Amino acid sequence: MFKILLPVDFSDSTATASQYALALAAVVPDSQILLLHCSQDYLAEGDMTITPIDELTASEIVAERVLHRNEEEAQNQLEELYLEMQNQNTKYVYPVLIERTFVHGLPGDKIPEQLQRYKANLLVMGTKGEAGLMRSLFGTVATEIARNVAIPVLTVPENYTSTQLQKVLFATDFDSEDVSSLATLQQFLHPFGASVVVAHISDKGDKQEDNQKLEVLKQNLEQTSNNSNISYTLLKGDNVAEALQEFVQQQNIDMIAVTARKHEGLNALLRTNTVKNLILHAPVPLLVFHSPEVS
């Protein structure tokens, strides 16, 4: 059973991510999506004490009414999104079981809790780009969640409109977990019949050594899964994120996949800042796997 957790904040990125998540889930029989909205009472600042109405000041009464109205509006928006997705769901061969839940708390706290409760296989989140993140607490959470939860995370750019999935770029820095990530990626892509390009960005390093590492990765992968839909290449560039984005545009890539890790190194490709930059600026959806150090 394939289960997607989809946090939503009702921005334009929510609409994009929900469309993409539904298209992904609908190719797998018996898939499920849980829509999650986190409502935070910022004025309460964690104080859960209920004050009797006759003890509230006039300004506190106004604040309570505003909060109640905002929460009611968010619940209505969640229901509207749920009904809209249900309507779209009817056009697919494999209808998806769609559910929704409304919780109180910060996304950074509640998303991991819901992942564990729901036992999701994939977390899908919309992203807004750097300018949009400045206007959205929810958006800033995406970069942290994507690097620190145990399951794969798929971020979808706000302006991305396609649901096509035919060609995927897997960026490697020869992490020990890349074989496992690639095997998982192949399983994920199987219903789509997509091909995979495994690429390493080679700057001033030894090109011959990098080619040898690519060959070792290829051989290791052949021992665990079918390698027929995978090709391998070296890319040149000093800036990893820019080199990947240029390749995406040149080769009509539909998705980027990476293995995230926390440790730094002179040749570390997928270091924390690179993953963050990709989440903020990648022109296509980004699928983030995790090495044990991260999860």
PLY file of the C-alpha trace (Angstrom):
ply
format ascii 1.0
element vertex 295
property float x
property float y
property float z
element edge 294
property int vertex1
property int vertex2
end_header
0.00 0.00 0.00
1.37 3.39 -1.06
0.60 6.23 1.37
1.38 9.92 0.86
1.25 12.57 3.58
0.51 15.97 2.03
0.78 19.00 4.38
-1.19 21.96 3.01
-1.31 25.70 3.77
-3.76 26.70 0.98
-1.21 28.78 -0.92
-0.58 28.39 -4.65
2.06 25.79 -3.81
-0.65 23.68 -2.13
-2.62 23.50 -5.37
0.46 22.44 -7.33
1.59 19.84 -4.79
-1.88 18.33 -4.42
-2.26 17.89 -8.19
1.16 16.26 -8.40
0.62 13.99 -5.39
-2.69 12.78 -6.76
-1.18 12.01 -10.17
1.62 10.03 -8.48
-0.68 8.05 -6.24
-3.20 7.27 -8.98
-0.82 4.99 -10.90
-0.57 2.58 -7.95
-3.61 0.52 -6.90
-4.92 1.04 -3.35
-2.92 4.25 -2.81
-3.86 6.73 -0.09
-3.31 10.46 0.52
-3.73 12.24 3.84
-4.20 16.02 3.61
-2.77 17.67 6.73
-3.32 21.24 7.85
-1.56 22.56 10.96
-3.33 25.44 12.70
-1.19 27.45 15.09
-2.64 29.92 17.60
0.32 32.30 17.64
-1.35 34.60 20.16
-1.69 31.83 22.72
2.06 31.05 22.60
1.54 27.58 24.01
-0.83 28.62 26.79
-3.70 26.10 26.68
-5.55 27.59 29.67
-9.19 28.41 28.80
-10.18 31.76 30.29
-13.93 32.26 31.00
-15.48 34.69 28.54
-16.56 37.07 31.33
-12.92 37.43 32.44
-11.60 38.46 29.04
-10.80 42.06 28.19
-12.38 43.70 25.16
-9.16 43.29 23.12
-8.89 39.64 24.14
-12.47 39.01 23.02
-11.69 40.55 19.62
-8.54 38.41 19.34
-10.51 35.27 20.20
-13.07 36.06 17.53
-10.35 36.62 14.94
-8.66 33.34 15.82
-11.96 31.48 15.70
-12.78 33.01 12.31
-9.33 32.13 10.94
-9.62 28.55 12.13
-13.10 28.19 10.70
-11.87 29.57 7.37
-8.95 27.12 7.33
-11.28 24.20 8.02
-13.50 25.30 5.14
-10.47 25.58 2.83
-9.37 22.09 3.82
-12.81 20.73 3.02
-12.86 22.55 -0.34
-9.47 21.11 -1.27
-10.60 17.64 -0.22
-13.75 17.85 -2.37
-11.79 19.24 -5.33
-9.31 16.37 -5.17
-12.15 13.87 -4.84
-13.66 15.28 -8.02
-10.34 14.99 -9.88
-9.90 11.51 -8.47
-12.74 10.16 -10.60
-10.75 10.48 -13.84
-8.06 7.99 -12.78
-8.05 4.24 -13.40
-6.97 3.62 -9.80
-8.95 5.98 -7.56
-7.01 7.14 -4.51
-8.38 7.00 -0.97
-8.16 10.64 0.14
-8.51 11.68 3.78
-7.99 14.96 5.62
-7.02 15.96 9.13
-6.90 19.32 10.92
-4.47 19.61 13.84
-3.31 22.38 16.16
0.41 23.09 16.34
3.47 24.08 14.35
4.15 22.19 11.08
7.67 21.39 12.23
6.26 19.54 15.24
3.10 18.05 13.79
4.36 16.77 10.43
6.80 14.23 11.98
4.07 13.14 14.42
1.60 12.57 11.60
4.20 10.73 9.52
4.63 8.24 12.32
0.90 7.91 13.00
-0.11 7.59 9.35
2.88 5.37 8.44
3.39 7.27 5.20
5.74 6.03 2.47
6.29 9.51 1.01
5.99 13.11 2.21
5.00 15.60 -0.51
5.41 19.33 0.11
4.97 22.39 -2.07
7.80 24.94 -2.18
7.70 28.63 -3.01
11.27 29.63 -3.84
13.36 31.85 -1.63
11.20 34.98 -1.95
8.04 33.04 -1.13
9.64 31.40 1.87
10.10 34.80 3.48
6.31 35.16 3.51
5.45 31.69 4.79
6.37 29.83 7.98
5.10 26.65 6.34
7.48 27.15 3.43
10.52 27.54 5.65
9.69 24.23 7.32
9.96 22.36 4.01
13.74 22.70 3.81
14.23 21.36 7.35
11.66 18.58 7.11
13.07 17.41 3.77
16.50 16.88 5.33
15.51 15.39 8.66
12.63 12.92 8.37
13.31 9.24 7.78
11.14 8.65 4.72
11.69 10.09 1.21
10.47 13.66 0.75
9.24 15.07 -2.55
9.17 18.85 -2.92
7.18 20.38 -5.78
7.92 23.93 -7.04
4.97 26.30 -6.87
5.04 27.11 -10.60
5.51 23.53 -11.80
2.49 22.41 -13.84
3.44 19.07 -15.41
2.68 15.66 -13.94
4.79 13.84 -16.55
7.43 11.50 -15.18
9.57 9.99 -17.93
13.15 11.02 -17.15
14.76 11.41 -13.71
18.17 12.77 -12.80
19.82 11.09 -9.80
22.68 13.22 -8.48
25.43 11.21 -6.81
28.50 12.00 -4.77
29.12 8.25 -4.37
27.43 8.07 -0.99
27.33 4.58 0.50
23.52 4.74 0.47
23.20 5.61 -3.24
22.71 1.99 -4.30
19.84 1.64 -1.84
18.37 4.99 -2.91
18.59 4.06 -6.60
16.93 0.70 -5.97
14.10 2.47 -4.12
13.88 5.04 -6.91
13.50 2.30 -9.52
10.64 0.75 -7.57
9.01 4.16 -7.25
9.35 4.83 -10.99
8.33 1.38 -12.20
4.64 2.26 -12.83
5.74 5.21 -14.97
8.34 3.37 -17.07
10.73 6.27 -16.48
14.45 6.24 -17.24
17.16 7.40 -14.81
20.32 9.39 -15.50
22.91 9.01 -12.73
25.17 12.08 -12.75
28.15 13.22 -10.74
29.38 16.81 -10.82
33.14 16.81 -11.39
34.86 20.13 -10.76
38.64 20.09 -10.34
38.83 16.48 -9.27
40.30 13.51 -11.07
37.94 12.71 -13.95
39.38 9.23 -14.37
38.81 8.51 -10.69
35.24 9.77 -10.93
34.59 7.53 -13.94
35.90 4.57 -11.98
33.57 5.40 -9.08
30.64 5.63 -11.48
31.53 2.20 -12.84
31.69 0.75 -9.32
28.28 2.26 -8.56
26.92 0.71 -11.76
28.29 -2.71 -10.87
26.93 -2.55 -7.34
23.51 -1.58 -8.61
23.48 -4.42 -11.15
23.78 -6.86 -8.25
20.59 -5.60 -6.61
18.22 -4.55 -9.39
17.57 -4.23 -13.11
19.95 -1.66 -14.59
18.49 -1.46 -18.11
16.77 1.90 -17.65
19.79 3.67 -16.11
22.54 5.67 -17.82
25.58 7.34 -16.25
27.36 10.62 -16.91
29.84 13.12 -15.49
28.96 16.82 -15.45
31.39 19.72 -15.09
30.74 22.65 -12.83
31.87 24.49 -9.70
28.32 25.05 -8.43
26.48 21.77 -7.96
22.94 23.17 -7.87
23.52 25.31 -10.98
25.11 22.43 -12.91
22.17 20.16 -12.10
19.59 22.77 -13.05
21.32 23.43 -16.38
21.35 19.70 -17.13
17.66 19.47 -16.22
16.77 22.09 -18.81
19.02 20.68 -21.51
17.83 17.09 -21.13
14.13 17.69 -20.35
14.43 16.10 -16.91
11.13 15.66 -15.02
12.52 15.11 -11.53
15.77 15.35 -9.57
16.58 12.74 -6.93
19.34 13.00 -4.31
20.60 11.28 -1.18
20.87 13.88 1.61
23.47 13.70 4.32
24.69 16.01 7.04
28.43 15.53 7.00
30.65 17.97 5.16
33.71 17.22 3.10
35.89 18.79 0.44
34.13 16.81 -2.27
30.71 16.59 -0.65
28.12 17.01 -3.38
24.90 16.72 -1.45
25.81 18.69 1.61
23.16 20.53 3.60
23.39 23.83 1.70
23.21 22.12 -1.69
20.05 20.26 -0.79
18.54 23.46 0.57
19.40 25.33 -2.65
17.86 22.59 -4.74
14.68 22.66 -2.66
14.43 26.42 -3.08
15.43 26.73 -6.73
15.04 23.41 -8.57
12.80 23.92 -11.63
11.33 20.43 -11.28
10.19 18.27 -8.34
13.01 17.12 -6.04
12.96 13.68 -4.38
15.19 13.53 -1.29
16.35 10.20 0.12
18.24 10.03 3.42
21.45 8.40 4.55
21.34 6.92 8.08
23.23 9.96 9.38
20.23 12.13 8.50
17.38 9.87 9.52
0 1
1 2
2 3
3 4
4 5
5 6
6 7
7 8
8 9
9 10
10 11
11 12
12 13
13 14
14 15
15 16
16 17
17 18
18 19
19 20
20 21
21 22
22 23
23 24
24 25
25 26
26 27
27 28
28 29
29 30
30 31
31 32
32 33
33 34
34 35
35 36
36 37
37 38
38 39
39 40
40 41
41 42
42 43
43 44
44 45
45 46
46 47
47 48
48 49
49 50
50 51
51 52
52 53
53 54
54 55
55 56
56 57
57 58
58 59
59 60
60 61
61 62
62 63
63 64
64 65
65 66
66 67
67 68
68 69
69 70
70 71
71 72
72 73
73 74
74 75
75 76
76 77
77 78
78 79
79 80
80 81
81 82
82 83
83 84
84 85
85 86
86 87
87 88
88 89
89 90
90 91
91 92
92 93
93 94
94 95
95 96
96 97
97 98
98 99
99 100
100 101
101 102
102 103
103 104
104 105
105 106
106 107
107 108
108 109
109 110
110 111
111 112
112 113
113 114
114 115
115 116
116 117
117 118
118 119
119 120
120 121
121 122
122 123
123 124
124 125
125 126
126 127
127 128
128 129
129 130
130 131
131 132
132 133
133 134
134 135
135 136
136 137
137 138
138 139
139 140
140 141
141 142
142 143
143 144
144 145
145 146
146 147
147 148
148 149
149 150
150 151
151 152
152 153
153 154
154 155
155 156
156 157
157 158
158 159
159 160
160 161
161 162
162 163
163 164
164 165
165 166
166 167
167 168
168 169
169 170
170 171
171 172
172 173
173 174
174 175
175 176
176 177
177 178
178 179
179 180
180 181
181 182
182 183
183 184
184 185
185 186
186 187
187 188
188 189
189 190
190 191
191 192
192 193
193 194
194 195
195 196
196 197
197 198
198 199
199 200
200 201
201 202
202 203
203 204
204 205
205 206
206 207
207 208
208 209
209 210
210 211
211 212
212 213
213 214
214 215
215 216
216 217
217 218
218 219
219 220
220 221
221 222
222 223
223 224
224 225
225 226
226 227
227 228
228 229
229 230
230 231
231 232
232 233
233 234
234 235
235 236
236 237
237 238
238 239
239 240
240 241
241 242
242 243
243 244
244 245
245 246
246 247
247 248
248 249
249 250
250 251
251 252
252 253
253 254
254 255
255 256
256 257
257 258
258 259
259 260
260 261
261 262
262 263
263 264
264 265
265 266
266 267
267 268
268 269
269 270
270 271
271 272
272 273
273 274
274 275
275 276
276 277
277 278
278 279
279 280
280 281
281 282
282 283
283 284
284 285
285 286
286 287
287 288
288 289
289 290
290 291
291 292
292 293
293 294
